Amino acid sequence: MVVARAELASWERLVTPDGTILRRPTLADVPGVFAVHRDPAVYRHDPQEVHPDPDHTTRFLTPMVEHWADHGWGYWVVLVPRAVWPQGEA
């Protein structure tokens, strides 16, 4: 991934040339994260990890948000433009 050096300064938000955004998570991301993690296809090989409800997703995301607050780095939220979103199944 090629990212302009100026965009690396904060480590809180990176934008790739194709428009993909990587940024630190917030609890406002719960609906989007839940939308992905409630899908059984995401956990095809680990079905017990499917998120049953948004509260589960909040408990999943909270430690990541706290880690960023404590350490200034951690897991990223990845927002992929629809134009480059993969189609079909893996």
CORWOFEN-V596130 format. One record per residue. N is the residue number from 1. RES is the residue in one letter. PHI is phi in degrees with one decimal (999 if undefined). PSI is psi in degrees with one decimal (* if undefined). OMEGA is omega in whole degrees, 0 to 359 (NA if undefined). Layout:
n=N res=RES phi=PHI psi=PSI omega=OMEGA
n=N res=RES phi=PHI psi=PSI omega=OMEGA
This chain:
n=1 res=M phi=999 psi=132.3 omega=178
n=2 res=V phi=-105.8 psi=123.1 omega=181
n=3 res=V phi=-131.0 psi=136.5 omega=179
n=4 res=A phi=-58.9 psi=137.6 omega=184
n=5 res=R phi=-56.3 psi=-38.9 omega=181
n=6 res=A phi=-61.1 psi=-30.9 omega=180
n=7 res=E phi=-73.7 psi=-16.0 omega=181
n=8 res=L phi=-83.7 psi=-12.4 omega=187
n=9 res=A phi=-58.2 psi=-43.1 omega=185
n=10 res=S phi=-89.3 psi=-22.3 omega=184
n=11 res=W phi=58.3 psi=17.2 omega=179
n=12 res=E phi=-107.0 psi=-18.5 omega=181
n=13 res=R phi=-156.3 psi=123.3 omega=177
n=14 res=L phi=-123.6 psi=141.6 omega=177
n=15 res=V phi=-122.6 psi=124.0 omega=180
n=16 res=T phi=-85.7 psi=166.3 omega=181
n=17 res=P phi=-58.1 psi=-29.0 omega=180
n=18 res=D phi=-85.4 psi=2.8 omega=178
n=19 res=G phi=94.5 psi=-1.0 omega=176
n=20 res=T phi=-64.6 psi=135.5 omega=180
n=21 res=I phi=-111.5 psi=130.5 omega=172
n=22 res=L phi=-115.0 psi=127.7 omega=180
n=23 res=R phi=-150.2 psi=164.5 omega=179
n=24 res=R phi=-67.2 psi=144.7 omega=180
n=25 res=P phi=-76.6 psi=156.0 omega=171
n=26 res=T phi=-134.8 psi=166.4 omega=178
n=27 res=L phi=-68.5 psi=-15.2 omega=173
n=28 res=A phi=-67.5 psi=-13.5 omega=178
n=29 res=D phi=-82.6 psi=-5.3 omega=183
n=30 res=V phi=-52.2 psi=-48.6 omega=181
n=31 res=P phi=-59.1 psi=-42.4 omega=180
n=32 res=G phi=-69.4 psi=-42.0 omega=179
n=33 res=V phi=-65.3 psi=-41.4 omega=177
n=34 res=F phi=-61.4 psi=-41.3 omega=180
n=35 res=A phi=-57.4 psi=-36.0 omega=179
n=36 res=V phi=-79.8 psi=-49.2 omega=189
n=37 res=H phi=-78.8 psi=-7.6 omega=174
n=38 res=R phi=-86.4 psi=-9.7 omega=182
n=39 res=D phi=-79.0 psi=116.0 omega=180
n=40 res=P phi=-57.6 psi=-26.4 omega=179
n=41 res=A phi=-65.5 psi=-28.8 omega=179
n=42 res=V phi=-65.5 psi=-35.3 omega=183
n=43 res=Y phi=-111.4 psi=36.0 omega=182
n=44 res=R phi=-51.0 psi=-38.5 omega=183
n=45 res=H phi=-97.9 psi=4.2 omega=180
n=46 res=D phi=-151.0 psi=60.1 omega=191
n=47 res=P phi=-60.8 psi=-23.7 omega=180
n=48 res=Q phi=-70.4 psi=-9.8 omega=181
n=49 res=E phi=-90.5 psi=-2.9 omega=178
n=50 res=V phi=-57.8 psi=135.3 omega=180
n=51 res=H phi=-78.6 psi=120.1 omega=183
n=52 res=P phi=-79.5 psi=-22.6 omega=183
n=53 res=D phi=-161.7 psi=165.4 omega=181
n=54 res=P phi=-61.1 psi=-29.1 omega=177
n=55 res=D phi=-62.6 psi=-39.2 omega=177
n=56 res=H phi=-61.4 psi=-43.4 omega=180
n=57 res=T phi=-64.8 psi=-37.2 omega=177
n=58 res=T phi=-61.4 psi=-43.8 omega=178
n=59 res=R phi=-66.1 psi=-31.5 omega=177
n=60 res=F phi=-69.7 psi=-42.4 omega=187
n=61 res=L phi=-83.6 psi=-30.3 omega=185
n=62 res=T phi=-54.8 psi=-47.1 omega=179
n=63 res=P phi=-61.9 psi=-30.6 omega=178
n=64 res=M phi=-69.5 psi=-42.3 omega=177
n=65 res=V phi=-63.4 psi=-43.4 omega=180
n=66 res=E phi=-65.4 psi=-37.4 omega=179
n=67 res=H phi=-62.1 psi=-43.8 omega=176
n=68 res=W phi=-59.4 psi=-44.3 omega=181
n=69 res=A phi=-63.3 psi=-38.1 omega=182
n=70 res=D phi=-79.5 psi=-36.9 omega=191
n=71 res=H phi=-118.3 psi=-14.6 omega=180
n=72 res=G phi=78.1 psi=13.6 omega=177
n=73 res=W phi=-158.7 psi=166.5 omega=179
n=74 res=G phi=161.2 psi=-157.1 omega=177
n=75 res=Y phi=-63.2 psi=151.6 omega=180
n=76 res=W phi=-108.8 psi=151.6 omega=164
n=77 res=V phi=-90.6 psi=132.6 omega=180
n=78 res=V phi=-114.5 psi=120.1 omega=179
n=79 res=L phi=-110.7 psi=112.6 omega=185
n=80 res=V phi=-102.3 psi=128.6 omega=177
n=81 res=P phi=-60.0 psi=142.3 omega=181
n=82 res=R phi=-54.3 psi=-33.5 omega=182
n=83 res=A phi=-62.8 psi=-25.0 omega=180
n=84 res=V phi=-113.0 psi=6.2 omega=179
n=85 res=W phi=-66.3 psi=132.0 omega=181
n=86 res=P phi=-65.2 psi=143.5 omega=179
n=87 res=Q phi=-106.6 psi=150.1 omega=177
n=88 res=G phi=81.3 psi=-166.3 omega=182
n=89 res=E phi=-106.7 psi=152.0 omega=178
n=90 res=A phi=-79.5 psi=* omega=NA
